[in-house]
Amino acid sequence: MSEIHLLKTSSGVLAPASEEDAEKLKRFKVGSVVRGKFAQMRNYLFFRKWWALITFAFDQWSDTAEMPTYKGQRVQPVINRFRKDVTILAGYCHPVADVNGGVHLEADSISFANMEEEDFEKLYSKTIDVVLQKILVGRGYTEEQLRNLIEQTMAFS
């Protein structure tokens, strides 16, 4: 199962931190007991800001990118693959070998246990660079406009 972010409310109850997390929680039946490991996140709002940037860039890319076909089927864009590709392009990656002897780049983990706040802030800044240079090329966005757009997006969520 995927990770779910919870927010502790003033009444002491853990509640889903976003609509996406609420949807994930719907998979559990009322009264079921679940087990999990909990860790306080470094800066959840900043993580959501980065995720808003990734989502915006993915939407822009997937709306305009020419998708290839594979064995007669159109390949569908997938946000998780996109997130990993942007992370790699931002320089947060490591080489891995496959069974055929090839070498590929694997995105570094952005989990709170594996990436310090300072590194995540650098990733955010480099993600903006990647989005401007690879995704929004020729669309006239400046770094300041992109940052403002993401701030506005965060204000509505």
C-alpha positions in Angstrom: 0.0 0.0 0.0 1.2 3.5 -0.7 2.1 6.0 2.0 -0.6 8.1 3.7 0.1 11.4 5.3 -1.9 12.2 8.5 -2.4 15.4 10.3 -3.0 15.5 14.1 -6.0 17.7 14.9 -6.6 19.7 18.0 -8.9 17.0 19.3 -6.0 14.5 19.1 -7.4 12.6 16.1 -5.2 11.7 13.1 -6.9 12.9 9.9 -5.9 12.7 6.2 -3.6 15.6 5.3 -5.0 15.9 1.7 -7.8 14.8 -0.6 -5.4 12.2 -2.1 -4.7 10.8 1.4 -8.4 10.7 2.2 -9.0 8.7 -1.0 -6.3 6.2 0.1 -7.9 5.8 3.5 -11.3 4.9 1.9 -9.7 1.6 1.0 -10.0 0.5 4.7 -13.3 -0.7 6.0 -14.8 1.0 9.0 -13.7 -0.8 12.1 -10.7 -2.4 10.5 -7.4 -2.3 12.4 -4.4 -1.1 10.5 -0.7 -1.0 11.4 1.8 1.7 10.5 5.1 3.3 11.3 4.8 7.0 12.0 7.4 9.7 11.7 7.0 13.4 11.9 7.6 15.0 8.6 10.3 17.6 8.2 8.2 20.3 6.5 5.0 19.0 5.1 3.9 22.3 3.6 7.1 22.6 1.7 6.8 19.0 0.5 3.2 19.8 -0.8 4.7 22.9 -2.5 7.2 20.7 -4.3 4.5 18.2 -5.2 2.3 21.0 -6.6 5.2 22.0 -8.8 5.6 18.4 -10.0 1.9 18.1 -10.6 1.7 21.4 -12.6 4.7 20.4 -14.7 3.3 16.9 -15.3 0.0 18.4 -16.4 1.8 20.8 -18.8 4.0 18.0 -20.2 1.4 15.3 -20.5 -1.0 17.7 -22.3 1.5 18.5 -25.0 4.1 15.7 -25.2 3.9 13.3 -28.1 3.4 9.9 -26.5 5.1 6.9 -28.3 3.4 3.6 -28.9 4.7 0.3 -27.7 3.5 -2.9 -29.4 0.6 -1.1 -30.9 -0.5 0.6 -27.7 -0.2 4.3 -26.9 2.1 4.7 -23.9 0.3 6.6 -21.1 2.1 9.3 -19.1 2.6 8.4 -15.4 3.2 11.0 -12.8 5.4 8.8 -10.6 7.8 8.1 -13.5 7.7 11.8 -14.3 8.6 12.7 -10.7 11.5 10.3 -10.8 12.7 11.7 -14.1 12.6 15.3 -12.9 14.5 14.3 -9.7 17.2 12.6 -11.8 17.4 15.6 -14.1 17.8 17.8 -11.0 20.9 15.7 -10.1 19.4 13.7 -7.2 20.2 10.2 -8.5 22.6 7.3 -8.3 23.6 4.6 -10.9 22.2 1.1 -10.8 22.9 -2.0 -12.9 20.3 -4.1 -14.5 20.4 -7.9 -15.3 21.5 -7.2 -18.8 24.7 -5.4 -17.6 23.3 -2.0 -18.5 23.6 1.0 -16.2 20.7 3.3 -15.4 20.1 6.3 -13.2 17.7 5.8 -10.3 16.1 8.8 -8.5 17.2 9.3 -4.9 14.6 8.8 -2.3 12.9 12.0 -1.2 11.4 10.3 1.9 11.7 12.2 5.1 14.0 9.5 6.5 16.4 9.7 3.6 16.6 13.4 2.7 17.5 16.3 5.0 15.5 19.5 4.9 18.4 21.5 3.4 18.8 18.9 0.6 15.1 19.0 -0.1 15.2 22.8 -0.4 18.0 22.4 -3.0 16.0 19.8 -4.8 13.0 22.2 -5.0 15.2 24.9 -6.5 16.8 22.6 -9.0 13.3 21.2 -9.9 12.3 24.7 -10.9 15.3 24.9 -13.1 14.5 21.5 -14.7 10.8 22.5 -15.3 11.8 25.8 -16.9 14.5 24.2 -19.1 12.8 21.0 -20.1 9.0 21.3 -19.7 8.1 24.9 -20.1 10.6 25.8 -22.8 9.2 28.5 -25.1 6.2 29.2 -22.9 7.5 32.4 -21.5 7.6 31.5 -17.9 10.2 33.1 -15.6 11.4 31.6 -12.4 9.5 34.2 -10.4 6.3 33.6 -12.4 6.6 29.8 -11.8 7.2 30.3 -8.1 4.2 32.7 -7.8 2.0 30.2 -9.7 2.9 27.4 -7.3 2.3 29.7 -4.3 -1.2 30.6 -5.8 -1.9 26.9 -6.3 -1.0 26.2 -2.7 -3.3 28.9 -1.5 -6.3 27.1 -3.1 -5.4 23.6 -1.7 
